[in-house]
Amino acid sequence: MSQKIFRKGFLALAVTAAVGASSLAQADVVIGVAGPHTGANASFGEQYWRGATQAAEDINAAGGVNGEKIKLVKADDACEPKQAVAVANRLVDSDKAVGVIGHFCSSSTIPASEVYDEAGIIAITPASTNPQVTERGLSSMFRMCGRDDQQGVVAGDYLVDKLKAKKVAIIHDKDTYGQGLADATKAQLSTRGLEPVLYEGLTRGEKDFNALVTKIRAADADVVYFGGCHPEAGPLVRQMREQGVTASFVSGDCVVTDEMVTTAGGPQYTKDVLMTFGADPRLLPDGKAVIDKFRANGFEPEGYTLYAYASVQALAAAFTGAGGTDGAKASAWLKSHPVDTVMGKKAFDAKGDLKVSDYVMYQWDDKGKYHQLP
């Protein structure tokens, strides 16, 4: 081998080694953003992605996490449990994620979180409210929202104390989240001495609820409580109004999107619809600069947008506090330290639940916008 060829080969090896060392020095902090990026609930996936993306950009601009940049990976589960497990395995095996923001539907979060737990990856769901998300003893599963057994209490008490309900029809979508929330509300009504005059399930994806509306009318319900999401809630409330059913319509945090108005066919059908959701973070001073940034870019940070932003902030704080991306160490740090977020200071208990839940009631107006009630 000539000296010239040897020198070229040595130089190539040196460059390769230098690039490799540089890559290690500037390794990405890979975080999956898992949720329904397609399908009927894709509007929530967009809220997740917008919130997480803005958070990552802001954190990276401020120096990143332990000198490394956050890299987000979109993982679409379409709110389908089997698909959720598949994308969870992809995040672990192929994308080498060290943290996950997600999932959205509790029926997806619960099985996917088993994958993350086995891999030692910390996960924070901005939206999954079923109690079993954090009741299974998983050490690295957190949520940035409250629980159905808290939300159901607020809803049940409101129906009794504010709406003075006498005959409540409870409808659910047979899903882990929807039926779980409906049952939590039903349980609270029972403690207040009120049993439903109708308890029925519908199937996700259905659009024709006329037979169900006939049952609601026959039961003479003055309040209809729906545990489920906007793709079914919208058509249901529209068909109620079209058939002359004037009962108050109340739901939960899975209708907190402008798509609720679209699926209902217009604000004339969603006017006065009520829903439980966390206290509006857009009203807090903590996130004003971030909210202004969203709005300057033509996007209203509704629903779970700021929840996703805050979840990325919590992961970044945990990795920084733990001095690395080890899931066990980051989880232990997060359970013993409060975190400053766009939604205010958040602290987690030993299960990974927020120490303070702040569910309140919202109402839709005649312009197709929802507002927090005093």
C-alpha positions, 0 to 999 in steps of 0.5 A: 500500500502506498503512503499516499493511500495510507494517509487518505485512509487514515484521514478518512478514519479520523474524520469518521471518528471525529464525526462519531464523537461529535454525534455522541456529544450532541446526542438528541433527547428523543421524545415521542408524541403519541396520540390520534394524529389521524382519525376521528380524534385527530384534532386532539393529536394536533393540539398535542403536536402543536404544544409539544413542538413549541415547547421543544423549540423554546427549550432548545432555544434556551440551551436544551436538556443537559446541553442536548437538543430535544427531538420529537417523533410523531407516533400515530395511534388513531386512538386504537389500542392495538395500534398504540402498542405497535407505535409504543414498540416502535418508539422504544425499539426503532426511535430510541425514545427516552420519554413519551408525551401520550397517549390521548385515549385511555384505552391506548395509554393503558396498554402502551404504558406497559411497553414503556414501563418494561423499557424503563421509559418515562411517559406523561399523558396530557389527557388520559383520565381513566384511574387505571392509567396510574393505579397499576403500580407503574413507576414511570407513568404520569399524567398532566390532567386529573382523573375521571373519579375527580371529574365525575364528582364535579359533573355529578354535583353540578347536575344536582346543585346547579341544574337541579336535575331530576331525571338524568339519562347517562350515555357512554361510548363503551370505551375505557375513557367514555364509559369510565367517566360516565360511570364515575358521574353515575356513582357521584349522582348515586351518592347524591340520591339520584339514579339515572332514568336511562343508562345506554351505550353507543358505538364509536363511529356511529352517526345515526342516534335517532333510536337512542334519542327516542329512548331519551325522549321516552324517559323524559330526561331533563339532563343528558350526560354523555361519556365520550368524544366529540365525533359522537357527541356532536351528532347526538346533540344535533339529533336531540335538538332536531327531534325537539329534545331540550334536555341539557347536554353535559359531557367531559374533557373529550369534547374540548375542541372546536371540532365539537361544533363542526361535528354537531353541524353548527353552533346552533346545536352546541349552544349551552352545551356544558362540559367539565375540563381543567381550569383554563390555563389560557387565563393564567399569567404563567403562560402568557408569553407562550400563548401570545406566541401561538396566537401570533402564528394564527393558532389558538392553544385550546384544549390540550395544547398547553397540557402537551407543552407543560408535559414536555416542560416536566420531562425536560425538568426531570431529565435535567434534575436527574442529570440524564435520561434514565427513566427511573431516576427522572421519575423519582426526581419528578415525584419529589420536585414541583415543576414550573410550567405554562399551567403554573406549578405542578407537583406529582404524587407517588402514583404519578397523579397531580397532587391538585386537580382543578376540574371546572365547568365550561359552556359553549356559546352561540358563536361556537366557542367555549368559556369557563363558568365562574 
